Amino acid sequence: MLRHVRPLADAAPSFVMVFVPRLVAALAAVVVVSTGCSLLVSRGADQCVSNTDCQARGGAFATAVCTPDRTCAATTGASCAKSSDCTPLARDGGASPRICDRTTKLCADLLSEDCPRYFGDATDDNAVVVGALNGIRGINASTGVAFENAMALATSEISQTAVGLPGGAGGVVRPFAFLSCDDSVDAVRAARHITTDLHLPAIMGASDSGKTIRVAQLSAIPTGTFLISSSATSPVITGLADNGLVWRTAPSDTLQAVAIRDQLGAVETIVKATRAPDRVKLAVVSKGDAYGSALSSLTLAGLTLNGYPVGAPENAGAFVQSEYAPTSAPDVSSSLVALAPDIVLLVGTTEAVTSIVVPLEAAWPAGVARPYYVLADGVEVTELLDACKSDNALRERLRGTVPRSEGPLTDSFNLRYGARYGDTAQIFGVPGAYDGVYLVAYAVVALGASSDTVPVDGRSIASAMPQMVGGSRIEVGPGGINDAFRILRSGAPIDFDGASGPLDFDIATGEAPSNIDVFCVARNGAGLPFFQSSGRRYNAVTRGMEGAYDCK
């Protein structure tokens, strides 16, 4: 079926969802803040983007907070023991929720410019609140909102099935909630609101490898914040000096490169059989970030073309490689038309469709055989299906690779996701985002009988992650919650089986191997395109390719 992520506003949520009104920069010379904050004279618009900016001023600003209109407000008298001690700030005709920062014991704005909404009862005095980083705005919003939806689904299931997490002080059940932040503008700034302004214990995200690495190195690791990503696949992450804080439900691209080489060879064979060229021509276009650069390099390292290593002199004029800046839309149509490649390998995200595939197909000269496309996982996006709706010939020339496991748990997740949001979640990383919420929640439960005795912070969550491996099998989803709680509360481990796969983590690296599926674009009964497994895959257990490619 055609994938389409319903807007959040259209969904029928069974959880708390709060939106920030449009933020307006302060233009007045004097800003009056609500009870608990003193009057401050503004020094101009956009004084700050985080509490750190204010507190760096020192003096009266030592405990100031950055309000949603980017002005520094002193917090005289705003000390707190619990979130109910904090009065919401009146902003733009609404109330901006505040929570008690358990580290500073000061009231802090929950929302920010980058973090516009939250899911679950984040302002409850006993709540365990974590952060999430997704590209919920901008060009990758269709993917980012799907990730957010999956996290919201997991959060609501925990709330509905078990009310919350056991183990609060005095036996109180703790609501589980997450603050949803956008990483499309400044991922590190968004992360610092989570780690430095609010001192939340964990981050789920970020949306890609480059952002995940920057957030880990510049925010999460220095502050001792646990980080788990479902879409960061760069092998660079494996070697991070992360003090055990960085985990991922996505496998390293070292595995995906094997599947991509397999498919490039398969398409080369098709071209030779159907076009009989003197030489097969290949163009590799990748996003110039930690994901695109690393995966394309891994792929080319063992690739042959026309019977020679791809970079050999014999392939001069038949092979080109280019990278585009991750912050700008690529313009490579003219150079690709001039080469007229038989095969184009694309390693990027949504922009690879909107700024490469679509313009290239439009500019392709009549009478010249059009290219086949081999796509990495980041290009498995809704926009690609949209491009195929009226172009069946394009659909038949597309294939790609994506880390994905199939089975009852994946199917069950897709059904629950579809029931809530009106569609299945075929985008890579979405099942892993759902798994990540459960893993963080289960790690908190594993910490012990009381959060007063065992603080819920990034280091303690990381220390509990080994208990997700090697014990009694627990299937992700509502049916496994209470059994997981019971086992973890007894001090025993579980064997977490997720919607994204078994997730048999290597405790030393925080990573789990995964099968790599070769996907194609098929048509359903109504003639609409959808992503379909071709039957060909890399098997992470046997470490080899298996199955025959078959796409209808």
C-alpha positions as a Python dict, from the first residue, in 0.01 Angstrom:
ca = {
    (1, 'M'): (0, 0, 0),
    (2, 'L'): (108, 358, -52),
    (3, 'R'): (293, 502, 245),
    (4, 'H'): (167, 833, 370),
    (5, 'V'): (234, 965, 719),
    (6, 'R'): (-73, 1135, 854),
    (7, 'P'): (-19, 1476, 1012),
    (8, 'L'): (-10, 1458, 1389),
    (9, 'A'): (-304, 1692, 1415),
    (10, 'D'): (-521, 1440, 1229),
    (11, 'A'): (-436, 1150, 1457),
    (12, 'A'): (-657, 1058, 1748),
    (13, 'P'): (-405, 1057, 2032),
    (14, 'S'): (-448, 877, 2360),
    (15, 'F'): (-159, 1069, 2508),
    (16, 'V'): (-79, 1429, 2596),
    (17, 'M'): (42, 1636, 2302),
    (18, 'V'): (127, 2003, 2348),
    (19, 'F'): (220, 2243, 2069),
    (20, 'V'): (409, 2567, 2112),
    (21, 'P'): (250, 2869, 1943),
    (22, 'R'): (461, 3055, 1692),
    (23, 'L'): (755, 3210, 1870),
    (24, 'V'): (797, 3584, 1826),
    (25, 'A'): (1131, 3749, 1895),
    (26, 'A'): (1124, 4003, 2178),
    (27, 'L'): (1123, 4359, 2047),
    (28, 'A'): (1025, 4540, 2364),
    (29, 'A'): (1286, 4692, 2589),
    (30, 'V'): (1135, 4541, 2899),
    (31, 'V'): (1013, 4186, 2941),
    (32, 'V'): (783, 4097, 3228),
    (33, 'V'): (779, 3734, 3329),
    (34, 'S'): (534, 3544, 3545),
    (35, 'T'): (543, 3474, 3916),
    (36, 'G'): (873, 3334, 4031),
    (37, 'C'): (1079, 3546, 3789),
    (38, 'S'): (1197, 3901, 3837),
    (39, 'L'): (1180, 4189, 3589),
    (40, 'L'): (1469, 4200, 3347),
    (41, 'V'): (1565, 4476, 3107),
    (42, 'S'): (1617, 4333, 2758),
    (43, 'R'): (1935, 4415, 2571),
    (44, 'G'): (1770, 4352, 2237),
    (45, 'A'): (1596, 4074, 2050),
    (46, 'D'): (1724, 3717, 2056),
    (47, 'Q'): (1929, 3737, 2375),
    (48, 'C'): (1958, 3359, 2398),
    (49, 'V'): (1876, 3020, 2252),
    (50, 'S'): (1941, 2818, 2568),
    (51, 'N'): (1962, 2866, 2945),
    (52, 'T'): (2339, 2832, 2914),
    (53, 'D'): (2352, 3154, 2709),
    (54, 'C'): (2183, 3342, 2993),
    (55, 'Q'): (2376, 3187, 3279),
    (56, 'A'): (2708, 3261, 3106),
    (57, 'R'): (2640, 3631, 3176),
    (58, 'G'): (2694, 3564, 3548),
    (59, 'G'): (2578, 3790, 3828),
    (60, 'A'): (2201, 3822, 3837),
    (61, 'F'): (2185, 3589, 3540),
    (62, 'A'): (2356, 3297, 3720),
    (63, 'T'): (2027, 3107, 3745),
    (64, 'A'): (1841, 3275, 3458),
    (65, 'V'): (1640, 3083, 3202),
    (66, 'C'): (1593, 3145, 2830),
    (67, 'T'): (1222, 3203, 2766),
    (68, 'P'): (1048, 3103, 2441),
    (69, 'D'): (1080, 3457, 2309),
    (70, 'R'): (1460, 3433, 2347),
    (71, 'T'): (1501, 3668, 2641),
    (72, 'C'): (1676, 3592, 2968),
    (73, 'A'): (1449, 3581, 3271),
    (74, 'A'): (1590, 3565, 3621),
    (75, 'T'): (1462, 3281, 3833),
    (76, 'T'): (1473, 3447, 4172),
    (77, 'G'): (1245, 3242, 4394),
    (78, 'A'): (1202, 2971, 4129),
    (79, 'S'): (1371, 2693, 4321),
    (80, 'C'): (1172, 2372, 4329),
    (81, 'A'): (1151, 2025, 4474),
    (82, 'K'): (902, 1896, 4221),
    (83, 'S'): (746, 2008, 3893),
    (84, 'S'): (421, 2116, 4056),
    (85, 'D'): (624, 2389, 4229),
    (86, 'C'): (682, 2550, 3889),
    (87, 'T'): (428, 2793, 3748),
    (88, 'P'): (385, 2779, 3368),
    (89, 'L'): (491, 3094, 3187),
    (90, 'A'): (221, 3283, 2998),
    (91, 'R'): (348, 3318, 2641),
    (92, 'D'): (173, 3411, 2315),
    (93, 'G'): (-172, 3357, 2455),
    (94, 'G'): (-91, 3017, 2605),
    (95, 'A'): (97, 2858, 2890),
    (96, 'S'): (450, 2728, 2842),
    (97, 'P'): (493, 2428, 3075),
    (98, 'R'): (781, 2421, 3318),
    (99, 'I'): (935, 2128, 3503),
    (100, 'C'): (1166, 2101, 3800),
    (101, 'D'): (1519, 2027, 3684),
    (102, 'R'): (1625, 1749, 3920),
    (103, 'T'): (1991, 1847, 3888),
    (104, 'T'): (1970, 2222, 3956),
    (105, 'K'): (1643, 2215, 4157),
    (106, 'L'): (1529, 2511, 3950),
    (107, 'C'): (1220, 2549, 3735),
    (108, 'A'): (1297, 2525, 3364),
    (109, 'D'): (1094, 2571, 3046),
    (110, 'L'): (1012, 2231, 2904),
    (111, 'L'): (963, 2360, 2549),
    (112, 'S'): (1198, 2560, 2330),
    (113, 'E'): (1233, 2683, 1975),
    (114, 'D'): (1368, 2342, 1872),
    (115, 'C'): (1150, 2135, 2104),
    (116, 'P'): (786, 2227, 2030),
    (117, 'R'): (587, 1939, 2184),
    (118, 'Y'): (593, 1652, 2427),
    (119, 'F'): (418, 1318, 2462),
    (120, 'G'): (308, 1167, 2791),
    (121, 'D'): (261, 1340, 3125),
    (122, 'A'): (595, 1518, 3135),
    (123, 'T'): (493, 1766, 3405),
    (124, 'D'): (394, 1498, 3658),
    (125, 'D'): (608, 1519, 3970),
    (126, 'N'): (715, 1156, 3935),
    (127, 'A'): (758, 1146, 3557),
    (128, 'V'): (1062, 1000, 3385),
    (129, 'V'): (1116, 1238, 3092),
    (130, 'V'): (1364, 1179, 2810),
    (131, 'G'): (1439, 1368, 2490),
    (132, 'A'): (1396, 1279, 2123),
    (133, 'L'): (1576, 1426, 1821),
    (134, 'N'): (1410, 1383, 1482),
    (135, 'G'): (1386, 1591, 1165),
    (136, 'I'): (1024, 1685, 1231),
    (137, 'R'): (1054, 1999, 1017),
    (138, 'G'): (1213, 2073, 681),
    (139, 'I'): (1283, 1851, 385),
    (140, 'N'): (1295, 1528, 586),
    (141, 'A'): (979, 1596, 787),
    (142, 'S'): (784, 1306, 636),
    (143, 'T'): (1047, 1071, 779),
    (144, 'G'): (1097, 1261, 1106),
    (145, 'V'): (728, 1267, 1189),
    (146, 'A'): (708, 893, 1125),
    (147, 'F'): (987, 843, 1381),
    (148, 'E'): (806, 1068, 1627),
    (149, 'N'): (483, 878, 1567),
    (150, 'A'): (653, 547, 1646),
    (151, 'M'): (794, 687, 1969),
    (152, 'A'): (454, 826, 2064),
    (153, 'L'): (294, 488, 1996),
    (154, 'A'): (539, 311, 2229),
    (155, 'T'): (494, 577, 2498),
    (156, 'S'): (116, 547, 2487),
    (157, 'E'): (134, 165, 2502),
    (158, 'I'): (345, 181, 2817),
    (159, 'S'): (100, 430, 2968),
    (160, 'Q'): (-212, 233, 2874),
    (161, 'T'): (-80, -111, 2965),
    (162, 'A'): (110, -40, 3285),
    (163, 'V'): (12, 322, 3372),
    (164, 'G'): (382, 398, 3386),
    (165, 'L'): (714, 260, 3512),
    (166, 'P'): (738, 88, 3851),
    (167, 'G'): (1012, 172, 4097),
    (168, 'G'): (940, 529, 4200),
    (169, 'A'): (1005, 654, 4552),
    (170, 'G'): (758, 499, 4793),
    (171, 'G'): (642, 254, 4529),
    (172, 'V'): (487, 525, 4312),
    (173, 'V'): (439, 438, 3945),
    (174, 'R'): (619, 689, 3726),
    (175, 'P'): (470, 825, 3402),
    (176, 'F'): (702, 788, 3104),
    (177, 'A'): (721, 1085, 2863),
    (178, 'F'): (944, 1230, 2596),
    (179, 'L'): (1018, 1580, 2475),
    (180, 'S'): (1014, 1592, 2094),
    (181, 'C'): (1283, 1811, 1939),
    (182, 'D'): (1366, 1900, 1579),
    (183, 'D'): (1725, 1848, 1464),
    (184, 'S'): (1689, 1991, 1112),
    (185, 'V'): (1820, 2341, 1192),
    (186, 'D'): (2078, 2293, 1469),
    (187, 'A'): (2092, 1943, 1615),
    (188, 'V'): (2346, 2032, 1882),
    (189, 'R'): (2144, 2332, 2000),
    (190, 'A'): (1834, 2113, 2024),
    (191, 'A'): (2031, 1847, 2211),
    (192, 'R'): (2168, 2100, 2458),
    (193, 'H'): (1816, 2197, 2556),
    (194, 'I'): (1770, 1831, 2650),
    (195, 'T'): (2107, 1777, 2818),
    (196, 'T'): (2210, 2116, 2958),
    (197, 'D'): (1892, 2319, 3005),
    (198, 'L'): (1680, 2033, 3142),
    (199, 'H'): (1934, 1764, 3235),
    (200, 'L'): (1714, 1488, 3095),
    (201, 'P'): (1880, 1145, 3119),
    (202, 'A'): (1849, 1020, 2761),
    (203, 'I'): (1822, 1118, 2395),
    (204, 'M'): (1648, 903, 2137),
    (205, 'G'): (1800, 1001, 1800),
    (206, 'A'): (1938, 1188, 1614),
    (207, 'S'): (1795, 1149, 1266),
    (208, 'D'): (2115, 1062, 1078),
    (209, 'S'): (2474, 959, 1138),
    (210, 'G'): (2634, 1301, 1106),
    (211, 'K'): (2394, 1463, 1352),
    (212, 'T'): (2419, 1169, 1589),
    (213, 'I'): (2798, 1194, 1596),
    (214, 'R'): (2794, 1570, 1657),
    (215, 'V'): (2528, 1542, 1927),
    (216, 'A'): (2716, 1259, 2094),
    (217, 'Q'): (3050, 1438, 2096),
    (218, 'L'): (2931, 1791, 2173),
    (219, 'S'): (2640, 1727, 2406),
    (220, 'A'): (2553, 1374, 2517),
    (221, 'I'): (2895, 1233, 2610),
    (222, 'P'): (3022, 1546, 2791),
    (223, 'T'): (2705, 1561, 3002),
    (224, 'G'): (2678, 1187, 3068),
    (225, 'T'): (2353, 1155, 2872),
    (226, 'F'): (2251, 818, 2729),
    (227, 'L'): (2188, 822, 2351),
    (228, 'I'): (2022, 558, 2135),
    (229, 'S'): (1968, 605, 1760),
    (230, 'S'): (1759, 398, 1523),
    (231, 'S'): (1889, 545, 1197),
    (232, 'A'): (2258, 628, 1248),
    (233, 'T'): (2449, 362, 1052),
    (234, 'S'): (2795, 515, 1003),
    (235, 'P'): (3081, 281, 1105),
    (236, 'V'): (3246, 585, 1264),
    (237, 'I'): (3003, 550, 1556),
    (238, 'T'): (3147, 209, 1648),
    (239, 'G'): (3479, 368, 1743),
    (240, 'L'): (3349, 667, 1938),
    (241, 'A'): (3504, 719, 2282),
    (242, 'D'): (3156, 727, 2431),
    (243, 'N'): (3201, 583, 2781),
    (244, 'G'): (2933, 328, 2697),
    (245, 'L'): (2667, 597, 2648),
    (246, 'V'): (2599, 565, 2272),
    (247, 'W'): (2386, 274, 2148),
    (248, 'R'): (2190, 208, 1832),
    (249, 'T'): (1921, -22, 1703),
    (250, 'A'): (2057, 31, 1350),
    (251, 'P'): (2349, -180, 1224),
    (252, 'S'): (2678, -44, 1093),
    (253, 'D'): (2693, 28, 720),
    (254, 'T'): (2977, -220, 695),
    (255, 'L'): (2699, -477, 638),
    (256, 'Q'): (2493, -267, 398),
    (257, 'A'): (2792, -210, 171),
    (258, 'V'): (2799, -584, 96),
    (259, 'A'): (2436, -578, -20),
    (260, 'I'): (2488, -266, -232),
    (261, 'R'): (2785, -423, -413),
    (262, 'D'): (2573, -730, -476),
    (263, 'Q'): (2300, -521, -638),
    (264, 'L'): (2538, -309, -844),
    (265, 'G'): (2676, -632, -989),
    (266, 'A'): (2325, -762, -1057),
    (267, 'V'): (2223, -444, -1239),
    (268, 'E'): (2550, -443, -1439),
    (269, 'T'): (2457, -790, -1562),
    (270, 'I'): (2111, -665, -1666),
    (271, 'V'): (2261, -369, -1855),
    (272, 'K'): (2506, -591, -2041),
    (273, 'A'): (2229, -833, -2139),
    (274, 'T'): (1976, -571, -2253),
    (275, 'R'): (2191, -286, -2385),
    (276, 'A'): (2518, -453, -2487),
    (277, 'P'): (2733, -142, -2425),
    (278, 'D'): (3107, -136, -2486),
    (279, 'R'): (3143, -50, -2118),
    (280, 'V'): (2885, -11, -1841),
    (281, 'K'): (2895, 342, -1700),
    (282, 'L'): (2842, 405, -1327),
    (283, 'A'): (2786, 732, -1140),
    (284, 'V'): (2807, 741, -760),
    (285, 'V'): (2647, 1043, -592),
    (286, 'S'): (2656, 1069, -214),
    (287, 'K'): (2572, 1314, 59),
    (288, 'G'): (2890, 1461, 202),
    (289, 'D'): (2829, 1367, 564),
    (290, 'A'): (2928, 1085, 799),
    (291, 'Y'): (2660, 862, 648),
    (292, 'G'): (2701, 929, 275),
    (293, 'S'): (3079, 953, 266),
    (294, 'A'): (3138, 644, 477),
    (295, 'L'): (2884, 417, 305),
    (296, 'S'): (2993, 511, -46),
    (297, 'S'): (3359, 456, 47),
    (298, 'L'): (3282, 117, 202),
    (299, 'T'): (3089, 15, -109),
    (300, 'L'): (3353, 123, -359),
    (301, 'A'): (3636, -40, -165),
    (302, 'G'): (3548, -386, -294),
    (303, 'L'): (3352, -302, -610),
    (304, 'T'): (3436, -416, -962),
    (305, 'L'): (3304, -262, -1285),
    (306, 'N'): (3356, -400, -1634),
    (307, 'G'): (3576, -671, -1487),
    (308, 'Y'): (3818, -431, -1315),
    (309, 'P'): (3833, -255, -976),
    (310, 'V'): (3599, 38, -1011),
    (311, 'G'): (3876, 297, -986),
    (312, 'A'): (4115, 122, -1227),
    (313, 'P'): (4243, 307, -1538),
    (314, 'E'): (4037, 72, -1754),
    (315, 'N'): (3722, 240, -1614),
    (316, 'A'): (3834, 594, -1699),
    (317, 'G'): (3536, 773, -1852),
    (318, 'A'): (3299, 499, -1734),
    (319, 'F'): (3299, 586, -1364),
    (320, 'V'): (3246, 917, -1182),
    (321, 'Q'): (3200, 988, -814),
    (322, 'S'): (3068, 1309, -659),
    (323, 'E'): (2957, 1437, -320),
    (324, 'Y'): (2723, 1721, -239),
    (325, 'A'): (2716, 1941, 71),
    (326, 'P'): (2474, 1808, 334),
    (327, 'T'): (2332, 2156, 390),
    (328, 'S'): (2239, 2233, 31),
    (329, 'A'): (2030, 2077, -245),
    (330, 'P'): (2258, 1909, -502),
    (331, 'D'): (2253, 2019, -865),
    (332, 'V'): (2409, 1735, -1059),
    (333, 'S'): (2157, 1684, -1340),
    (334, 'S'): (2368, 1842, -1614),
    (335, 'S'): (2684, 1648, -1528),
    (336, 'L'): (2493, 1320, -1508),
    (337, 'V'): (2317, 1381, -1838),
    (338, 'A'): (2656, 1446, -1998),
    (339, 'L'): (2792, 1114, -1869),
    (340, 'A'): (2466, 927, -1949),
    (341, 'P'): (2538, 657, -1688),
    (342, 'D'): (2375, 316, -1711),
    (343, 'I'): (2365, 294, -1330),
    (344, 'V'): (2338, 564, -1064),
    (345, 'L'): (2418, 477, -701),
    (346, 'L'): (2259, 727, -463),
    (347, 'V'): (2362, 751, -97),
    (348, 'G'): (2165, 1029, 67),
    (349, 'T'): (1826, 1112, 211),
    (350, 'T'): (1512, 1283, 81),
    (351, 'E'): (1708, 1538, -122),
    (352, 'A'): (1848, 1252, -334),
    (353, 'V'): (1495, 1207, -470),
    (354, 'T'): (1375, 1567, -493),
    (355, 'S'): (1703, 1719, -616),
    (356, 'I'): (1859, 1434, -814),
    (357, 'V'): (1619, 1165, -935),
    (358, 'V'): (1326, 1392, -1025),
    (359, 'P'): (1529, 1664, -1207),
    (360, 'L'): (1750, 1405, -1378),
    (361, 'E'): (1453, 1216, -1516),
    (362, 'A'): (1302, 1543, -1640),
    (363, 'A'): (1628, 1651, -1808),
    (364, 'W'): (1712, 1315, -1965),
    (365, 'P'): (1736, 1341, -2346),
    (366, 'A'): (1491, 1150, -2563),
    (367, 'G'): (1620, 838, -2730),
    (368, 'V'): (1891, 772, -2470),
    (369, 'A'): (1850, 470, -2241),
    (370, 'R'): (1764, 592, -1893),
    (371, 'P'): (1968, 484, -1589),
    (372, 'Y'): (1893, 218, -1334),
    (373, 'Y'): (1909, 346, -975),
    (374, 'V'): (2058, 157, -681),
    (375, 'L'): (1961, 331, -358),
    (376, 'A'): (2089, 322, -1),
    (377, 'D'): (1848, 306, 293),
    (378, 'G'): (1820, 684, 336),
    (379, 'V'): (1647, 711, -2),
    (380, 'E'): (1362, 478, 98),
    (381, 'V'): (1127, 773, 153),
    (382, 'T'): (770, 870, 68),
    (383, 'E'): (889, 1117, -195),
    (384, 'L'): (1033, 831, -401),
    (385, 'L'): (693, 662, -414),
    (386, 'D'): (536, 993, -515),
    (387, 'A'): (780, 1016, -808),
    (388, 'C'): (671, 669, -926),
    (389, 'K'): (296, 731, -920),
    (390, 'S'): (285, 858, -1277),
    (391, 'D'): (608, 699, -1400),
    (392, 'N'): (596, 322, -1406),
    (393, 'A'): (915, 303, -1611),
    (394, 'L'): (1104, 477, -1331),
    (395, 'R'): (958, 235, -1078),
    (396, 'E'): (1097, -58, -1274),
    (397, 'R'): (1448, 88, -1269),
    (398, 'L'): (1467, 134, -891),
    (399, 'R'): (1605, -99, -627),
    (400, 'G'): (1779, -42, -297),
    (401, 'T'): (1911, -183, 28),
    (402, 'V'): (1790, -125, 383),
    (403, 'P'): (1861, -281, 724),
    (404, 'R'): (1539, -464, 800),
    (405, 'S'): (1414, -778, 964),
    (406, 'E'): (1080, -926, 876),
    (407, 'G'): (854, -1132, 1096),
    (408, 'P'): (553, -1131, 1329),
    (409, 'L'): (683, -852, 1554),
    (410, 'T'): (747, -620, 1260),
    (411, 'D'): (404, -703, 1117),
    (412, 'S'): (236, -646, 1453),
    (413, 'F'): (407, -309, 1492),
    (414, 'N'): (301, -205, 1142),
    (415, 'L'): (-61, -298, 1218),
    (416, 'R'): (-68, -94, 1540),
    (417, 'Y'): (108, 197, 1371),
    (418, 'G'): (-139, 183, 1083),
    (419, 'A'): (-438, 171, 1315),
    (420, 'R'): (-324, 490, 1485),
    (421, 'Y'): (-180, 687, 1193),
    (422, 'G'): (-358, 541, 890),
    (423, 'D'): (-57, 382, 724),
    (424, 'T'): (225, 134, 768),
    (425, 'A'): (571, 249, 873),
    (426, 'Q'): (795, 123, 594),
    (427, 'I'): (1061, 391, 640),
    (428, 'F'): (1394, 259, 762),
    (429, 'G'): (1454, 324, 1131),
    (430, 'V'): (1091, 372, 1231),
    (431, 'P'): (1053, 27, 1395),
    (432, 'G'): (1390, 86, 1563),
    (433, 'A'): (1266, 418, 1704),
    (434, 'Y'): (971, 231, 1856),
    (435, 'D'): (1212, -26, 2000),
    (436, 'G'): (1431, 250, 2142),
    (437, 'V'): (1150, 382, 2362),
    (438, 'Y'): (1090, 38, 2509),
    (439, 'L'): (1464, -17, 2566),
    (440, 'V'): (1505, 311, 2754),
    (441, 'A'): (1192, 245, 2962),
    (442, 'Y'): (1302, -109, 3043),
    (443, 'A'): (1650, 10, 3139),
    (444, 'V'): (1495, 257, 3385),
    (445, 'V'): (1288, -23, 3538),
    (446, 'A'): (1601, -239, 3567),
    (447, 'L'): (1772, 22, 3785),
    (448, 'G'): (1608, -90, 4105),
    (449, 'A'): (1331, -34, 4352),
    (450, 'S'): (1369, 340, 4395),
    (451, 'S'): (1484, 624, 4174),
    (452, 'D'): (1595, 798, 4494),
    (453, 'T'): (1834, 512, 4567),
    (454, 'V'): (1944, 464, 4205),
    (455, 'P'): (1929, 797, 4019),
    (456, 'V'): (1781, 789, 3672),
    (457, 'D'): (2056, 948, 3466),
    (458, 'G'): (2241, 869, 3149),
    (459, 'R'): (2514, 664, 3309),
    (460, 'S'): (2274, 451, 3511),
    (461, 'I'): (2059, 383, 3202),
    (462, 'A'): (2372, 278, 3011),
    (463, 'S'): (2473, 51, 3298),
    (464, 'A'): (2134, -124, 3278),
    (465, 'M'): (2142, -191, 2903),
    (466, 'P'): (2333, -521, 2938),
    (467, 'Q'): (2021, -654, 3110),
    (468, 'M'): (1842, -636, 2774),
    (469, 'V'): (2049, -931, 2646),
    (470, 'G'): (2079, -1296, 2744),
    (471, 'G'): (1774, -1356, 2959),
    (472, 'S'): (1412, -1457, 2909),
    (473, 'R'): (1278, -1363, 2567),
    (474, 'I'): (1051, -1058, 2573),
    (475, 'E'): (870, -946, 2259),
    (476, 'V'): (838, -572, 2211),
    (477, 'G'): (484, -436, 2243),
    (478, 'P'): (200, -423, 2495),
    (479, 'G'): (190, -800, 2546),
    (480, 'G'): (542, -814, 2689),
    (481, 'I'): (542, -510, 2916),
    (482, 'N'): (430, -660, 3245),
    (483, 'D'): (649, -970, 3208),
    (484, 'A'): (947, -748, 3131),
    (485, 'F'): (878, -534, 3437),
    (486, 'R'): (849, -841, 3661),
    (487, 'I'): (1171, -1001, 3538),
    (488, 'L'): (1376, -681, 3544),
    (489, 'R'): (1248, -589, 3890),
    (490, 'S'): (1373, -927, 4014),
    (491, 'G'): (1723, -836, 3896),
    (492, 'A'): (1726, -1088, 3611),
    (493, 'P'): (1797, -997, 3247),
    (494, 'I'): (1563, -1022, 2951),
    (495, 'D'): (1632, -1102, 2585),
    (496, 'F'): (1470, -811, 2402),
    (497, 'D'): (1320, -897, 2064),
    (498, 'G'): (1222, -582, 1875),
    (499, 'A'): (1015, -472, 1579),
    (500, 'S'): (1345, -395, 1406),
    (501, 'G'): (1489, -739, 1477),
    (502, 'P'): (1625, -956, 1762),
    (503, 'L'): (1867, -679, 1874),
    (504, 'D'): (2131, -911, 2015),
    (505, 'F'): (2353, -626, 2132),
    (506, 'D'): (2727, -645, 2155),
    (507, 'I'): (2764, -491, 2498),
    (508, 'A'): (3111, -359, 2417),
    (509, 'T'): (2990, -152, 2119),
    (510, 'G'): (2618, -101, 2191),
    (511, 'E'): (2533, -235, 1846),
    (512, 'A'): (2331, -526, 1710),
    (513, 'P'): (2370, -698, 1372),
    (514, 'S'): (2080, -692, 1128),
    (515, 'N'): (1977, -847, 799),
    (516, 'I'): (1999, -612, 501),
    (517, 'D'): (1696, -636, 276),
    (518, 'V'): (1706, -564, -97),
    (519, 'F'): (1388, -372, -170),
    (520, 'C'): (1213, -271, -488),
    (521, 'V'): (910, -59, -573),
    (522, 'A'): (607, -272, -658),
    (523, 'R'): (244, -185, -737),
    (524, 'N'): (-57, -280, -529),
    (525, 'G'): (-401, -380, -660),
    (526, 'A'): (-491, -17, -716),
    (527, 'G'): (-176, 42, -919),
    (528, 'L'): (-12, 251, -647),
    (529, 'P'): (360, 207, -572),
    (530, 'F'): (487, 67, -243),
    (531, 'F'): (818, -62, -108),
    (532, 'Q'): (844, -439, -124),
    (533, 'S'): (1108, -686, -16),
    (534, 'S'): (1254, -847, -328),
    (535, 'G'): (1343, -1174, -158),
    (536, 'R'): (1715, -1101, -182),
    (537, 'R'): (1897, -1016, 143),
    (538, 'Y'): (2221, -1012, 337),
    (539, 'N'): (2196, -1263, 621),
    (540, 'A'): (2368, -1127, 932),
    (541, 'V'): (2405, -1478, 1078),
    (542, 'T'): (2566, -1645, 775),
    (543, 'R'): (2733, -1319, 667),
    (544, 'G'): (2641, -1371, 305),
    (545, 'M'): (2380, -1288, 42),
    (546, 'E'): (2086, -1523, -7),
    (547, 'G'): (1755, -1547, -191),
    (548, 'A'): (1650, -1462, -546),
    (549, 'Y'): (1551, -1112, -654),
    (550, 'D'): (1185, -1102, -758),
    (551, 'C'): (981, -784, -787),
    (552, 'K'): (626, -770, -925),
}
